[in-house]
């Protein structure tokens, strides 16, 4: 009798999980971007993170590996697509952290870390 009750429990869970799934109604399908995945991902990141420094849930501006990696990817995407907005997105990050004398905001050279080198590739 026990296998029968397990079977009924599994069937019940499957049935309730399927009925709670969304049908996709109410989605705005017009907002989908056609094109290469690189462009679609970049557009998605720009919507999710209006400023590059906020990528990876960062709450304050800092010179960081992740932002450097993504910034370099945006620059390369700009070169491939010819669309300057990707370059400007990455440049906005650098401009917000580097002053006219080349000093990096909150960067301490004595606290050297290899992860802080990556943004310099931009």
N, CA, C and O of each residue as an XYZ file, in Angstrom:
488
protein
N       0.811     -1.189      0.000
C       0.000      0.000      0.000
C       0.864      1.266      0.000
O       0.438      2.307     -0.499
N       2.032      1.180      0.539
C       2.906      2.342      0.615
C       3.320      2.847     -0.770
O       3.264      4.056     -0.993
N       3.738      1.983     -1.722
C       4.086      2.489     -3.049
C       2.918      3.219     -3.710
O       3.119      4.172     -4.463
N       1.711      2.770     -3.429
C       0.535      3.410     -4.006
C       0.388      4.843     -3.479
O       0.067      5.750     -4.247
N       0.617      5.053     -2.193
C       0.492      6.394     -1.617
C       1.614      7.313     -2.111
O       1.398      8.510     -2.298
N       2.795      6.761     -2.318
C       3.905      7.555     -2.869
C       3.563      7.985     -4.285
O       3.784      9.136     -4.661
N       3.022      7.057     -5.072
C       2.629      7.360     -6.444
C       1.580      8.473     -6.468
O       1.682      9.400     -7.272
N       0.588      8.392     -5.607
C      -0.456      9.415     -5.554
C       0.112     10.770     -5.133
O      -0.291     11.806     -5.662
N       1.033     10.761     -4.196
C       1.659     12.006     -3.755
C       2.440     12.655     -4.890
O       2.338     13.863     -5.106
N       3.216     11.860     -5.611
C       3.990     12.376     -6.746
C       3.050     12.925     -7.813
O       3.292     14.005     -8.353
N       1.985     12.198     -8.120
C       1.010     12.664     -9.115
C       0.378     13.982     -8.682
O       0.219     14.894     -9.493
N       0.022     14.082     -7.416
C      -0.575     15.307     -6.895
C       0.393     16.485     -7.023
O      -0.002     17.570     -7.449
N       1.647     16.275     -6.659
C       2.643     17.343     -6.750
C       2.871     17.774     -8.190
O       2.997     18.965     -8.473
N       2.925     16.815     -9.091
C       3.110     17.151    -10.506
C       1.916     17.940    -11.029
O       2.087     18.923    -11.750
N       0.734     17.524    -10.676
C      -0.473     18.197    -11.134
C      -0.539     19.627    -10.609
O      -0.848     20.549    -11.362
N      -0.253     19.816     -9.336
C      -0.312     21.166     -8.771
C       0.801     22.055     -9.308
O       0.602     23.260     -9.465
N       1.958     21.489     -9.591
C       3.041     22.313    -10.134
C       2.736     22.741    -11.559
O       3.102     23.846    -11.960
N       2.077     21.892    -12.328
C       1.740     22.251    -13.707
C       0.624     23.279    -13.762
O       0.621     24.125    -14.656
N      -0.296     23.235    -12.861
C      -1.401     24.193    -12.892
C      -0.977     25.564    -12.419
O      -1.658     26.548    -12.706
N       0.129     25.658    -11.702
C       0.582     26.959    -11.222
C       1.546     27.632    -12.190
O       1.964     28.765    -11.950
N       1.905     26.962    -13.273
C       2.816     27.552    -14.252
C       2.125     28.691    -14.984
O       0.924     28.635    -15.247
N       2.878     29.706    -15.306
C       2.329     30.828    -16.055
C       2.213     30.445    -17.515
O       2.991     29.636    -18.021
N       1.248     31.023    -18.178
C       1.010     30.707    -19.583
C       1.773     31.624    -20.513
O       1.837     31.366    -21.714
N       2.348     32.679    -19.990
C       3.050     33.630    -20.844
C       2.167     34.795    -21.234
O       2.632     35.733    -21.880
N       0.907     34.753    -20.856
C       0.020     35.861    -21.156
C       0.452     37.067    -20.347
O       0.882     36.950    -19.200
N       0.329     38.210    -20.961
C       0.719     39.428    -20.275
C       2.156     39.831    -20.557
O       2.573     40.926    -20.179
N       2.905     38.986    -21.199
C       4.277     39.355    -21.561
C       4.231     40.361    -22.692
O       3.321     40.350    -23.521
N       5.202     41.210    -22.710
C       5.304     42.155    -23.806
C       6.319     41.605    -24.791
O       7.515     41.874    -24.680
N       5.846     40.847    -25.738
C       6.729     40.181    -26.700
C       7.425     41.179    -27.623
O       8.434     40.842    -28.242
N       6.906     42.391    -27.722
C       7.512     43.386    -28.599
C       8.860     43.865    -28.080
O       9.639     44.444    -28.838
N       9.147     43.636    -26.811
C      10.403     44.100    -26.233
C      11.561     43.142    -26.476
O      12.703     43.463    -26.148
N      11.290     41.981    -27.039
C      12.374     41.044    -27.321
C      13.265     41.620    -28.411
O      12.786     42.199    -29.385
N      14.540     41.454    -28.234
C      15.507     41.983    -29.183
C      15.966     40.852    -30.090
O      16.402     39.801    -29.621
N      15.863     41.076    -31.367
C      16.364     40.087    -32.314
C      17.841     40.369    -32.553
O      18.300     41.499    -32.388
N      18.564     39.355    -32.935
C      19.966     39.554    -33.247
C      20.850     38.580    -32.508
O      20.362     37.662    -31.848
N      22.154     38.778    -32.618
C      23.099     37.863    -31.977
C      22.951     37.886    -30.454
O      22.546     38.885    -29.860
N      23.287     36.770    -29.857
C      23.192     36.666    -28.396
C      24.091     37.678    -27.701
O      23.754     38.159    -26.620
N      25.212     38.003    -28.294
C      26.107     38.980    -27.666
C      25.406     40.327    -27.505
O      25.527     40.978    -26.467
N      24.682     40.733    -28.525
C      23.956     42.004    -28.474
C      22.792     41.902    -27.495
O      22.548     42.821    -26.714
N      22.087     40.797    -27.540
C      20.942     40.615    -26.645
C      21.385     40.622    -25.177
O      20.720     41.205    -24.321
N      22.512     39.966    -24.903
C      23.022     39.942    -23.527
C      23.474     41.333    -23.091
O      23.213     41.749    -21.962
N      24.149     42.049    -23.983
C      24.611     43.396    -23.651
C      23.425     44.312    -23.372
O      23.438     45.076    -22.407
N      22.417     44.234    -24.206
C      21.224     45.055    -24.000
C      20.566     44.720    -22.665
O      20.114     45.610    -21.944
N      20.517     43.448    -22.348
C      19.924     43.008    -21.086
C      20.716     43.548    -19.893
O      20.133     44.019    -18.917
N      22.029     43.478    -19.976
C      22.878     43.989    -18.893
C      22.707     45.495    -18.720
O      22.693     45.998    -17.597
N      22.579     46.207    -19.829
C      22.432     47.658    -19.760
C      21.088     48.053    -19.142
O      20.993     49.081    -18.471
N      20.063     47.252    -19.364
C      18.765     47.523    -18.737
C      18.840     47.212    -17.244
O      18.365     47.985    -16.412
N      19.441     46.075    -16.921
C      19.539     45.644    -15.524
C      20.482     46.537    -14.714
O      20.254     46.778    -13.528
N      21.528     47.018    -15.356
C      22.548     47.839    -14.683
C      22.790     49.102    -15.503
O      23.674     49.115    -16.360
N      22.027     50.160    -15.259
C      22.193     51.381    -16.055
C      23.612     51.950    -16.017
O      24.031     52.640    -16.947
N      24.345     51.665    -14.953
C      25.757     52.049    -14.866
C      26.579     50.780    -14.681
O      26.212     49.905    -13.898
N      27.682     50.685    -15.396
C      28.507     49.477    -15.359
C      29.025     49.166    -13.958
O      29.215     47.998    -13.618
N      29.252     50.178    -13.154
C      29.801     49.914    -11.813
C      28.823     49.153    -10.925
O      29.240     48.616     -9.898
N      27.536     49.084    -11.279
C      26.552     48.370    -10.457
C      26.454     46.883    -10.791
O      25.698     46.158    -10.145
N      27.200     46.422    -11.782
C      27.189     45.005    -12.158
C      27.639     44.153    -10.972
O      28.468     44.592    -10.175
N      27.121     42.987    -10.854
C      27.487     42.024     -9.808
C      27.050     42.501     -8.421
O      27.697     42.206     -7.416
N      25.943     43.240     -8.388
C      25.312     43.687     -7.142
C      26.213     44.583     -6.290
O      26.076     44.612     -5.067
N      27.120     45.304     -6.919
C      27.996     46.229     -6.204
C      27.176     47.451     -5.785
O      26.393     47.975     -6.577
N      27.351     47.897     -4.563
C      26.563     49.021     -4.054
C      27.336     50.335     -4.001
O      26.743     51.391     -3.780
N      28.642     50.284     -4.201
C      29.426     51.518     -4.256
C      30.479     51.384     -5.346
O      30.957     50.288     -5.639
N      30.829     52.514     -5.938
C      31.800     52.496     -7.030
C      33.139     51.975     -6.538
O      33.635     52.367     -5.481
N      33.715     51.071     -7.340
C      35.072     50.616     -7.037
C      35.703     50.027     -8.292
O      35.018     49.558     -9.201
N      36.998     50.069     -8.311
C      37.809     49.524     -9.400
C      37.860     48.030     -9.171
O      38.472     47.578     -8.203
N      37.231     47.252    -10.038
C      36.962     45.865     -9.724
C      37.139     44.958    -10.938
O      36.961     45.394    -12.075
N      37.485     43.716    -10.699
C      37.699     42.726    -11.752
C      36.461     42.535    -12.622
O      36.550     42.580    -13.849
N      35.317     42.324    -11.998
C      34.099     42.017    -12.750
C      33.713     43.160    -13.676
O      33.378     42.931    -14.838
N      33.757     44.373    -13.178
C      33.412     45.518    -14.007
C      34.413     45.693    -15.148
O      34.039     46.091    -16.251
N      35.672     45.398    -14.885
C      36.681     45.473    -15.938
C      36.460     44.432    -17.012
O      36.584     44.726    -18.201
N      36.138     43.228    -16.606
C      35.868     42.151    -17.558
C      34.670     42.492    -18.433
O      34.722     42.360    -19.656
N      33.604     42.928    -17.799
C      32.404     43.255    -18.564
C      32.619     44.506    -19.414
O      32.131     44.583    -20.541
N      33.338     45.471    -18.885
C      33.632     46.673    -19.662
C      34.422     46.355    -20.914
O      34.136     46.894    -21.984
N      35.411     45.488    -20.793
C      36.198     45.079    -21.956
C      35.322     44.351    -22.974
O      35.486     44.530    -24.180
N      34.399     43.536    -22.488
C      33.476     42.840    -23.391
C      32.599     43.841    -24.142
O      32.334     43.660    -25.330
N      32.150     44.888    -23.464
C      31.345     45.914    -24.128
C      32.164     46.658    -25.180
O      31.652     46.977    -26.253
N      33.417     46.933    -24.882
C      34.279     47.608    -25.860
C      34.473     46.732    -27.090
O      34.389     47.213    -28.220
N      34.729     45.462    -26.873
C      34.904     44.548    -28.017
C      33.613     44.397    -28.814
O      33.651     44.297    -30.040
N      32.482     44.380    -28.134
C      31.198     44.305    -28.833
C      30.989     45.553    -29.680
O      30.468     45.470    -30.792
N      31.388     46.692    -29.166
C      31.291     47.934    -29.925
C      32.139     47.866    -31.190
O      31.720     48.327    -32.252
N      33.326     47.290    -31.073
C      34.207     47.147    -32.234
C      33.606     46.213    -33.276
O      33.704     46.473    -34.476
N      32.988     45.133    -32.826
C      32.417     44.141    -33.746
C      31.148     44.663    -34.416
O      30.952     44.472    -35.617
N      30.288     45.322    -33.637
C      28.998     45.768    -34.174
C      29.058     47.155    -34.794
O      28.204     47.510    -35.606
N      30.055     47.936    -34.420
C      30.122     49.315    -34.887
C      29.178     50.239    -34.123
O      29.004     51.398    -34.500
N      28.571     49.736    -33.059
C      27.630     50.528    -32.270
C      28.374     51.164    -31.095
O      28.841     50.472    -30.191
N      28.473     52.477    -31.125
C      29.236     53.219    -30.122
C      28.616     53.193    -28.727
O      29.305     53.463    -27.743
N      27.324     52.870    -28.629
C      26.703     52.926    -27.302
C      27.329     51.914    -26.343
O      27.337     52.137    -25.132
N      27.849     50.810    -26.865
C      28.504     49.820    -26.005
C      29.841     50.356    -25.500
O      30.217     50.129    -24.350
N      30.549     51.066    -26.367
C      31.801     51.703    -25.958
C      31.524     52.777    -24.905
O      32.228     52.867    -23.900
N      30.498     53.583    -25.145
C      30.158     54.663    -24.215
C      29.744     54.123    -22.849
O      30.012     54.749    -21.824
N      29.097     52.968    -22.835
C      28.699     52.343    -21.573
C      29.938     51.992    -20.750
O      29.991     52.265    -19.551
N      30.934     51.386    -21.399
C      32.180     51.034    -20.709
C      32.966     52.290    -20.329
O      33.530     52.373    -19.238
N      32.995     53.249    -21.225
C      33.722     54.496    -20.971
C      33.119     55.240    -19.779
O      33.839     55.873    -19.006
N      31.807     55.162    -19.636
C      31.142     55.807    -18.507
C      31.652     55.282    -17.176
O      31.785     56.036    -16.212
N      31.940     53.977    -17.128
C      32.504     53.375    -15.912
C      33.878     53.968    -15.626
O      34.153     54.418    -14.514
N      34.737     53.962    -16.643
C      36.096     54.478    -16.462
C      36.072     55.962    -16.105
O      36.788     56.400    -15.204
N      35.254     56.730    -16.810
C      35.177     58.167    -16.541
C      34.666     58.471    -15.137
O      35.037     59.484    -14.544
N      33.818     57.598    -14.608
C      33.274     57.850    -13.270
C      34.278     57.522    -12.165
O      34.089     57.928    -11.018
N      35.336     56.796    -12.500
C      36.311     56.391    -11.483
C      37.700     56.995    -11.663
O      38.505     56.974    -10.733
N      37.986     57.527    -12.831
C      39.323     58.074    -13.099
C      39.206     59.581    -13.299
O      38.449     60.039    -14.155
N      39.949     60.350    -12.513
C      39.880     61.804    -12.666
C      40.805     62.270    -13.791
O      41.481     61.460    -14.426
N      40.827     63.580    -14.027
C      41.606     64.141    -15.143
C      43.110     63.957    -14.969
O      43.857     64.083    -15.939
N      43.571     63.660    -13.746
C      44.990     63.409    -13.496
C      45.345     61.926    -13.552
O      46.505     61.558    -13.365
N      44.363     61.084    -13.807
C      44.608     59.646    -13.895
C      44.483     58.915    -12.569
O      44.778     57.723    -12.486
N      44.050     59.621    -11.534
C      43.886     58.992    -10.223
C      42.578     58.203    -10.206
O      41.533     58.698    -10.629
N      42.655     56.971     -9.709
C      41.493     56.088     -9.648
C      40.822     56.241     -8.289
O      41.469     56.137     -7.247
N      39.532     56.485     -8.315
C      38.717     56.684     -7.117
C      38.840     55.493     -6.170
O      38.628     54.348     -6.568
N      39.184     55.773     -4.921
C      39.316     54.770     -3.851
C      40.291     53.637     -4.179
O      40.141     52.531     -3.661
N      41.281     53.896     -5.026
C      42.271     52.859     -5.342
C      43.531     53.134     -4.541
O      44.107     54.219     -4.625
N      43.950     52.163     -3.777
C      45.149     52.285     -2.951
C      46.228     51.383     -3.535
O      46.114     50.158     -3.480
N      47.274     51.983     -4.093
C      48.335     51.192     -4.727
C      49.055     50.287     -3.743
O      49.601     49.257     -4.139
N      49.066     50.651     -2.480
C      49.746     49.803     -1.494
C      48.937     48.546     -1.181
O      49.474     47.574     -0.650
N      47.670     48.569     -1.506
C      46.804     47.408     -1.304
C      46.652     46.669     -2.638
O      45.540     46.360     -3.065
N      47.773     46.395     -3.280
C      47.779     45.796     -4.615
C      47.113     44.422     -4.612
O      47.335     43.603     -3.721
N      46.305     44.201     -5.619
C      45.606     42.933     -5.795
C      45.522     42.667     -7.291
O      45.151     43.563     -8.048
N      45.851     41.481     -7.729
C      45.856     41.139     -9.150
C      44.484     41.359     -9.795
O      44.404     41.652    -10.988
N      43.408     41.219     -9.017
C      42.064     41.437     -9.553
C      41.821     42.886     -9.951
O      40.935     43.168    -10.758
N      42.597     43.799     -9.395
C      42.408     45.200     -9.730
C      43.162     45.599    -10.997
O      43.094     46.753    -11.421
N      43.864     44.672    -11.591
C      44.578     44.936    -12.837
C      43.630     44.828    -14.028
O      43.776     45.570    -14.999
N      42.674     43.927    -13.966
C      41.790     43.657    -15.098
C      41.084     44.893    -15.661
O      41.029     45.031    -16.883
N      40.542     45.797    -14.840
C      39.891     46.966    -15.422
C      40.841     47.838    -16.235
O      40.405     48.575    -17.119
N      42.130     47.759    -15.944
C      43.106     48.538    -16.692
C      43.224     48.130    -18.148
O      43.763     48.885    -18.957
N      42.733     46.956    -18.496
C      42.769     46.501    -19.888
C      41.799     47.278    -20.767
O      41.928     47.306    -21.991
N      40.822     47.909    -20.116
C      39.846     48.675    -20.892
C      40.542     49.861    -21.521
O      39.907     50.648    -22.223
